[in-house]
């Protein structure tokens, strides 16, 4: 029992949760290779192989779908339509205050979640229509791509792809409820990890064929390790705000003075800003790519929104900074924190009671800006690697940037939950001295 890994599988509850999570992830990976009915997989593979170094937009969409997009599988949209709709539902209460009142009512949260699911279906239908048009464009380039006519394929693709995304959403909810970790985040994590072996193999194959300098490969691998270390260091960095509580009487008991602190992380929102920014940009990019074809202006839009373009990266950085501030204000509201401190008889040394809110807001603004810029820098790292070392986009997206943020963040979150379950059963944690800190994903 001294080994925590063995202890994980000796505890019945934890063993069942881990096996359930693995089972659901296996279902996700199997579905990622099942194509939409009515499409010729062999001709589809031949088309993408003829693209040479690959299409940066398709590679980017494959990155979040775990390779399901280029397979035209039933899970080709992945879980991103649900995330896109969740962003919209979080922004709408700012525009429509009545929605905020509804969410605070009895049963209001369930009502908002119901609307969010309906909205996800609408987003899926729009993206599925774009996918069918992309298939029509490919059909013009190769022969015998579709076994059915275009109208039939459009109806089939809308039904299957929308159902696939809704099924993934259900899988994510089940993992969160009955498994280990955050289900939606784990689905994205599994898609990224599943493509890592192929990316490494492709990198070494290019090195063997002389298409890339071995020195560049070594530099990229060193950068990969360094970025992982930086991500872990940044995710665990925090600013401690000291809080002193005076003696108080509750009932017949007197509670003595207590000194504690509020931990403000350098990056309170975790990888959420990166995922939100990616999903927001992915929606118009996918529509433009799929509907482009012979349409010149849509082709220009798709090119402008390519992950390697300057416009895309500028918008990407701005969105990451925006969502970092927005999500921090939602999860760490200085007004509510100040209210709780005052109600419990607490005070911050050197700060007047009525100025606690202003003090906390000032600190949050100071730490969120460098944290968000740090996130943005890591997120655009793949583009810098591509431009500097001519690394293929399919490899660069998986060897740095967003993929590392998601893998490290989701890994830490899952380990934290396992650590908590182990300690509930009086076992040692996964790390010594309990230094692993939880994250909110």
C-alpha positions as CSV (number, residue, x, y, z in Angstrom):
1,X,0.0,0.0,0.0
2,X,3.0,2.3,0.1
3,X,2.8,2.7,-3.6
4,X,0.1,5.3,-4.4
5,X,-0.4,3.9,-8.0
6,X,-1.2,0.4,-6.6
7,X,-3.3,2.0,-3.9
8,X,-5.4,3.8,-6.6
9,X,-6.6,0.4,-7.9
10,X,-7.1,-1.2,-4.5
11,X,-9.7,1.3,-3.5
12,X,-13.0,0.1,-5.1
13,X,-14.5,3.6,-5.6
14,X,-11.4,5.1,-7.1
15,X,-10.8,2.0,-9.3
16,X,-14.3,2.1,-10.7
17,X,-14.0,5.8,-11.4
18,X,-10.7,5.4,-13.2
19,X,-11.9,2.4,-15.3
20,X,-15.2,4.3,-16.2
21,X,-13.1,7.3,-17.3
22,X,-10.8,5.1,-19.5
23,X,-13.9,3.3,-20.9
24,X,-15.5,6.5,-22.0
25,X,-12.3,7.8,-23.5
26,X,-11.9,4.6,-25.5
27,X,-15.5,5.1,-26.9
28,X,-14.5,8.6,-27.9
29,X,-11.3,7.4,-29.7
30,X,-13.3,4.6,-31.5
31,X,-15.9,7.1,-32.7
32,X,-13.1,9.4,-34.0
33,X,-12.3,6.9,-36.8
34,X,-15.9,6.0,-37.8
35,X,-16.6,8.1,-41.0
36,X,-19.9,9.8,-41.9
37,X,-22.1,7.3,-43.9
38,X,-21.9,7.9,-47.7
39,X,-18.3,9.0,-47.9
40,X,-15.4,7.1,-49.6
41,X,-12.7,7.0,-47.0
42,X,-10.0,5.9,-49.4
43,X,-10.6,8.8,-51.8
44,X,-10.7,11.2,-48.8
45,X,-7.3,10.0,-47.5
46,X,-5.9,10.3,-51.0
47,X,-7.0,14.0,-51.2
48,X,-5.4,14.9,-47.8
49,X,-2.2,13.0,-48.8
50,X,-2.0,15.0,-52.0
51,X,-2.0,18.2,-49.9
52,X,1.8,17.8,-49.3
53,X,2.8,19.5,-46.1
54,X,-0.8,19.7,-45.1
55,X,-3.5,22.3,-44.7
56,X,-2.8,24.5,-41.6
57,X,-6.6,25.1,-41.0
58,X,-7.4,21.4,-41.3
59,X,-4.5,20.5,-39.0
60,X,-5.7,23.1,-36.5
61,X,-9.3,21.7,-36.5
62,X,-7.8,18.2,-36.2
63,X,-5.8,19.3,-33.2
64,X,-9.0,19.9,-31.1
65,X,-11.0,17.0,-32.6
66,X,-8.2,14.4,-32.1
67,X,-7.8,13.7,-35.8
68,X,-11.5,13.2,-36.3
69,X,-11.9,16.2,-38.7
70,X,-9.7,14.8,-41.5
71,X,-11.4,11.4,-41.1
72,X,-14.8,13.0,-41.6
73,X,-15.9,11.0,-38.6
74,X,-19.1,11.3,-36.6
75,X,-17.1,13.1,-33.9
76,X,-15.4,15.5,-36.4
77,X,-16.7,18.6,-34.7
78,X,-15.4,17.4,-31.4
79,X,-16.7,19.1,-28.3
80,X,-16.0,22.7,-29.5
81,X,-19.6,23.6,-30.5
82,X,-20.6,23.0,-26.8
83,X,-17.7,25.2,-25.6
84,X,-18.6,27.9,-28.1
85,X,-22.2,27.9,-26.9
86,X,-21.0,28.0,-23.2
87,X,-19.0,31.1,-24.0
88,X,-22.1,32.8,-25.6
89,X,-24.2,31.8,-22.5
90,X,-21.6,33.4,-20.2
91,X,-21.5,36.6,-22.2
92,X,-25.3,37.0,-22.7
93,X,-26.0,37.9,-19.0
94,X,-23.8,41.0,-19.4
95,X,-25.9,42.1,-22.3
96,X,-29.3,40.9,-20.9
97,X,-29.4,41.3,-17.1
98,X,-32.7,39.3,-17.0
99,X,-30.7,36.2,-17.8
100,X,-28.5,36.7,-14.7
101,X,-31.7,37.0,-12.6
102,X,-33.0,33.7,-14.1
103,X,-29.8,31.9,-13.3
104,X,-30.0,33.0,-9.7
105,X,-33.5,31.8,-9.2
106,X,-34.6,28.3,-8.0
107,X,-33.9,25.9,-10.9
108,X,-32.6,28.8,-13.0
109,X,-29.2,27.1,-13.6
110,X,-30.9,24.0,-15.0
111,X,-32.9,26.2,-17.3
112,X,-29.8,28.0,-18.6
113,X,-28.1,24.6,-19.1
114,X,-31.1,23.5,-21.1
115,X,-30.9,26.5,-23.4
116,X,-27.2,26.0,-23.7
117,X,-27.8,22.4,-25.1
118,X,-30.4,23.7,-27.6
119,X,-27.9,26.4,-28.7
120,X,-25.3,23.7,-29.1
121,X,-27.6,21.8,-31.5
122,X,-28.0,25.1,-33.6
123,X,-24.2,25.6,-33.7
124,X,-23.7,22.0,-34.7
125,X,-26.2,22.3,-37.6
126,X,-24.5,25.4,-38.9
127,X,-21.0,23.8,-38.8
128,X,-22.4,20.5,-40.3
129,X,-23.7,22.5,-43.2
130,X,-20.2,24.0,-43.7
131,X,-18.7,20.5,-43.5
132,X,-21.1,19.2,-46.3
133,X,-19.9,22.1,-48.5
134,X,-16.3,21.3,-47.8
135,X,-17.1,17.7,-48.9
136,X,-18.6,19.1,-52.1
137,X,-15.4,21.0,-52.7
138,X,-13.3,17.9,-52.2
139,X,-15.7,15.9,-54.5
140,X,-14.8,18.3,-57.3
141,X,-11.1,17.5,-56.8
142,X,-11.3,13.7,-56.6
143,X,-13.6,11.1,-58.2
144,X,-16.1,9.0,-56.4
145,X,-15.8,10.7,-53.0
146,X,-19.5,10.4,-52.2
147,X,-21.6,7.2,-52.6
148,X,-24.9,9.3,-52.4
149,X,-26.0,12.6,-54.0
150,X,-25.1,15.9,-52.4
151,X,-28.6,16.5,-50.9
152,X,-28.6,13.1,-49.2
153,X,-25.1,13.6,-47.9
154,X,-26.0,17.0,-46.5
155,X,-28.9,15.6,-44.5
156,X,-26.8,12.6,-43.3
157,X,-23.9,14.7,-42.3
158,X,-26.1,17.1,-40.3
159,X,-27.8,14.3,-38.4
160,X,-24.7,12.2,-37.7
161,X,-22.3,15.0,-36.8
162,X,-24.8,16.8,-34.6
163,X,-25.7,13.6,-32.9
164,X,-22.0,12.8,-32.5
165,X,-21.3,16.1,-30.8
166,X,-24.3,15.8,-28.4
167,X,-23.1,12.2,-27.6
168,X,-19.7,13.6,-26.7
169,X,-21.3,16.2,-24.5
170,X,-23.1,13.4,-22.7
171,X,-19.9,11.5,-22.3
172,X,-18.2,14.5,-20.8
173,X,-21.0,15.0,-18.3
174,X,-20.9,11.3,-17.3
175,X,-17.1,11.5,-16.8
176,X,-17.4,14.5,-14.6
177,X,-20.2,12.8,-12.6
178,X,-19.0,9.2,-12.4
179,X,-15.4,9.3,-13.4
180,X,-12.2,11.3,-12.5
181,X,-11.5,14.8,-13.7
182,X,-13.5,17.3,-15.8
183,X,-15.1,15.4,-18.6
184,X,-15.1,18.1,-21.3
185,X,-11.5,19.0,-20.6
186,X,-10.5,15.3,-20.6
187,X,-12.0,14.8,-24.1
188,X,-9.9,17.6,-25.5
189,X,-6.9,16.2,-23.6
190,X,-7.4,12.7,-25.0
191,X,-7.6,14.0,-28.6
192,X,-4.3,15.9,-28.2
193,X,-2.5,12.9,-26.5
194,X,-3.8,10.5,-29.2
195,X,-2.0,12.5,-31.9
196,X,1.3,12.9,-30.1
197,X,2.8,9.5,-31.3
198,X,2.0,10.3,-34.9
199,X,3.5,13.8,-34.6
200,X,6.8,12.5,-33.1
201,X,7.0,9.8,-35.8
202,X,6.4,12.3,-38.6
203,X,9.1,14.6,-37.1
204,X,11.7,11.8,-37.1
205,X,10.7,10.6,-40.5
206,X,11.3,14.0,-42.0
207,X,14.6,14.1,-40.2
208,X,15.6,10.8,-41.7
209,X,14.5,11.9,-45.2
210,X,16.6,15.1,-44.8
211,X,13.6,17.4,-45.0
212,X,14.5,19.0,-41.7
213,X,17.8,19.7,-40.0
214,X,18.4,17.3,-36.9
215,X,19.7,20.3,-35.0
216,X,16.3,22.0,-35.3
217,X,14.6,18.8,-34.0
218,X,16.9,18.9,-30.9
219,X,16.2,22.6,-30.4
220,X,12.4,22.0,-30.7
221,X,12.5,19.1,-28.2
222,X,14.5,21.2,-25.7
223,X,12.0,24.0,-26.1
224,X,9.2,21.4,-25.5
225,X,10.7,20.4,-22.2
226,X,11.4,24.1,-21.2
227,X,7.8,25.2,-22.0
228,X,6.4,22.3,-20.0
229,X,8.5,23.5,-17.0
230,X,7.4,27.1,-17.5
231,X,3.7,26.1,-17.7
232,X,3.9,24.1,-14.5
233,X,5.8,26.9,-12.8
234,X,3.3,29.5,-13.9
235,X,0.2,27.4,-13.0
236,X,1.4,27.0,-9.4
237,X,2.5,30.6,-8.9
238,X,0.3,32.6,-6.5
239,X,0.1,35.9,-4.5
240,X,-1.0,35.4,-0.9
241,X,-3.1,38.2,0.6
242,X,-2.9,38.1,4.4
243,X,-6.2,38.3,6.3
244,X,-6.6,38.6,10.1
245,X,-9.8,37.6,11.9
246,X,-10.6,39.1,15.4
247,X,-12.1,37.1,18.3
248,X,-15.8,36.5,18.0
249,X,-18.5,34.7,19.9
250,X,-20.8,32.2,18.1
251,X,-23.5,30.8,20.4
252,X,-21.7,29.8,23.6
253,X,-18.3,29.4,22.0
254,X,-15.6,31.9,21.5
255,X,-13.4,31.6,18.5
256,X,-9.9,33.1,18.9
257,X,-8.0,35.4,16.5
258,X,-6.9,33.7,13.3
259,X,-4.3,34.7,10.7
260,X,-4.8,33.2,7.2
261,X,-4.4,34.3,3.6
262,X,-6.3,34.4,0.3
263,X,-4.3,32.7,-2.5
264,X,-4.6,34.6,-5.8
265,X,-3.0,32.6,-8.6
266,X,-1.0,34.3,-11.3
267,X,-3.3,32.6,-13.7
268,X,-6.6,32.2,-11.9
269,X,-8.6,31.1,-15.0
270,X,-6.2,28.3,-16.0
271,X,-6.4,27.2,-19.7
272,X,-10.0,28.5,-20.0
273,X,-9.0,31.7,-21.9
274,X,-7.0,29.7,-24.5
275,X,-9.8,27.2,-25.1
276,X,-12.4,30.0,-25.3
277,X,-10.3,32.1,-27.7
278,X,-9.6,29.0,-29.9
279,X,-13.2,28.0,-30.1
280,X,-14.3,31.6,-31.0
281,X,-11.8,31.8,-33.8
282,X,-12.4,28.2,-35.0
283,X,-16.1,28.9,-35.8
284,X,-15.6,31.5,-38.5
285,X,-12.4,29.8,-39.7
286,X,-14.2,26.5,-40.3
287,X,-17.1,28.2,-42.0
288,X,-14.8,30.1,-44.4
289,X,-12.6,27.0,-45.1
290,X,-15.6,24.8,-45.8
291,X,-17.6,27.2,-47.9
292,X,-14.6,28.7,-49.6
293,X,-14.0,26.4,-52.6
294,X,-14.2,28.5,-55.7
295,X,-15.4,31.5,-53.9
296,X,-12.6,34.0,-54.0
297,X,-13.6,36.3,-51.1
298,X,-14.3,33.3,-48.7
299,X,-11.0,31.8,-49.7
300,X,-9.3,35.2,-48.8
301,X,-11.1,35.1,-45.4
302,X,-9.9,31.6,-44.8
303,X,-6.4,32.6,-45.7
304,X,-6.6,35.7,-43.4
305,X,-7.8,33.5,-40.5
306,X,-5.1,30.9,-41.0
307,X,-3.3,30.1,-37.7
308,X,-0.1,31.2,-39.3
309,X,-1.4,34.7,-40.4
310,X,-0.6,37.9,-38.5
311,X,-4.2,38.9,-38.2
312,X,-5.2,35.6,-36.6
313,X,-2.4,35.8,-34.0
314,X,-3.2,39.4,-33.1
315,X,-6.9,38.6,-32.6
316,X,-5.9,35.4,-30.7
317,X,-3.8,37.3,-28.2
318,X,-6.4,40.0,-27.6
319,X,-9.1,37.3,-27.0
320,X,-6.9,35.4,-24.6
321,X,-6.3,38.7,-22.6
322,X,-10.0,39.5,-22.7
323,X,-11.2,36.1,-21.5
324,X,-8.5,36.0,-18.8
325,X,-10.0,39.2,-17.3
326,X,-13.6,38.2,-17.9
327,X,-13.3,34.7,-16.4
328,X,-11.3,36.0,-13.4
329,X,-14.0,38.5,-12.6
330,X,-16.7,35.7,-12.9
331,X,-14.9,33.2,-10.6
332,X,-13.1,35.7,-8.3
333,X,-15.4,38.6,-7.7
334,X,-13.6,41.1,-5.4
335,X,-17.0,42.4,-4.2
336,X,-18.1,39.0,-2.9
337,X,-14.7,38.3,-1.4
338,X,-14.6,41.6,0.4
339,X,-18.2,41.1,1.7
340,X,-17.3,37.7,3.1
341,X,-14.2,39.1,4.9
342,X,-16.2,41.9,6.5
343,X,-19.1,39.6,7.5
344,X,-16.6,37.2,9.3
345,X,-14.9,40.1,11.1
346,X,-11.7,39.9,9.0
347,X,-9.3,42.6,7.9
348,X,-6.3,43.0,5.7
349,X,-3.3,44.5,7.5
350,X,-2.7,48.1,6.4
351,X,-6.0,48.4,4.5
352,X,-9.2,50.1,5.7
353,X,-12.2,47.9,5.9
354,X,-14.2,50.0,3.4
355,X,-11.2,49.8,0.9
356,X,-10.8,46.0,0.9
357,X,-12.7,45.7,-2.4
358,X,-10.6,48.3,-4.1
359,X,-7.4,46.7,-2.8
360,X,-8.3,43.2,-4.1
361,X,-9.4,44.6,-7.5
362,X,-6.0,46.4,-7.8
363,X,-4.1,43.2,-7.0
364,X,-6.2,41.1,-9.4
365,X,-5.6,43.5,-12.2
366,X,-1.9,43.5,-11.6
367,X,-1.5,39.7,-11.6
368,X,-4.0,38.9,-14.4
369,X,-2.3,41.0,-17.0
370,X,1.1,39.4,-16.9
371,X,-0.6,36.0,-16.5
372,X,-2.7,36.5,-19.6
373,X,0.2,37.8,-21.6
374,X,2.2,34.7,-20.5
375,X,-0.7,32.5,-21.7
376,X,-0.8,34.3,-25.0
377,X,2.9,33.9,-25.5
378,X,2.7,30.2,-24.9
379,X,-0.3,29.9,-27.2
380,X,1.4,31.5,-30.2
381,X,4.6,29.5,-29.7
382,X,3.7,26.9,-32.4
383,X,3.4,29.7,-35.0
384,X,6.9,31.0,-34.0
385,X,8.3,27.4,-34.2
386,X,6.8,26.9,-37.6
387,X,8.2,30.2,-39.0
388,X,11.7,29.8,-37.3
389,X,12.3,26.1,-37.9
390,X,10.0,25.1,-40.8
391,X,8.3,22.5,-38.6
392,X,5.0,21.1,-40.1
393,X,1.9,22.6,-38.6
394,X,0.5,19.2,-37.5
395,X,3.7,18.7,-35.4
396,X,4.1,22.3,-34.1
397,X,0.5,22.4,-32.7
398,X,1.2,19.3,-30.7
399,X,4.7,20.1,-29.5
400,X,4.0,23.5,-27.9
401,X,1.5,26.2,-27.1
402,X,-2.1,25.4,-26.5
403,X,-1.6,21.6,-26.4
404,X,0.9,21.9,-23.5
405,X,-1.3,24.3,-21.6
406,X,-4.2,21.9,-21.9
407,X,-2.2,18.7,-21.2
408,X,-0.5,20.2,-18.1
409,X,-3.6,21.9,-16.8
410,X,-5.9,19.0,-17.2
411,X,-3.3,16.6,-15.9
412,X,-2.8,18.6,-12.7
413,X,-6.6,18.9,-12.2
414,X,-7.1,15.1,-12.6
415,X,-4.2,14.3,-10.3
416,X,-5.7,16.7,-7.7
417,X,-9.0,14.9,-7.7
418,X,-7.2,11.5,-7.4
419,X,-5.1,12.9,-4.6
420,X,-8.3,14.0,-2.8
421,X,-9.9,10.6,-3.2
422,X,-6.8,8.8,-1.9
423,X,-6.6,11.0,1.2
424,X,-10.3,10.4,1.9
425,X,-9.4,6.7,2.2
426,X,-6.4,7.5,4.4
427,X,-3.8,6.8,1.7
428,X,-0.7,8.8,0.7
429,X,-1.2,11.2,-2.1
430,X,0.4,11.1,-5.5
431,X,3.1,13.7,-4.6
432,X,5.0,14.2,-1.4
433,X,3.9,16.8,1.2
434,X,0.7,17.5,-0.6
435,X,2.2,20.2,-2.8
436,X,-0.1,19.5,-5.7
437,X,-2.6,22.4,-5.9
438,X,-6.0,22.1,-7.3
439,X,-7.1,24.0,-10.4
440,X,-10.5,25.2,-11.6
441,X,-11.1,24.1,-15.1
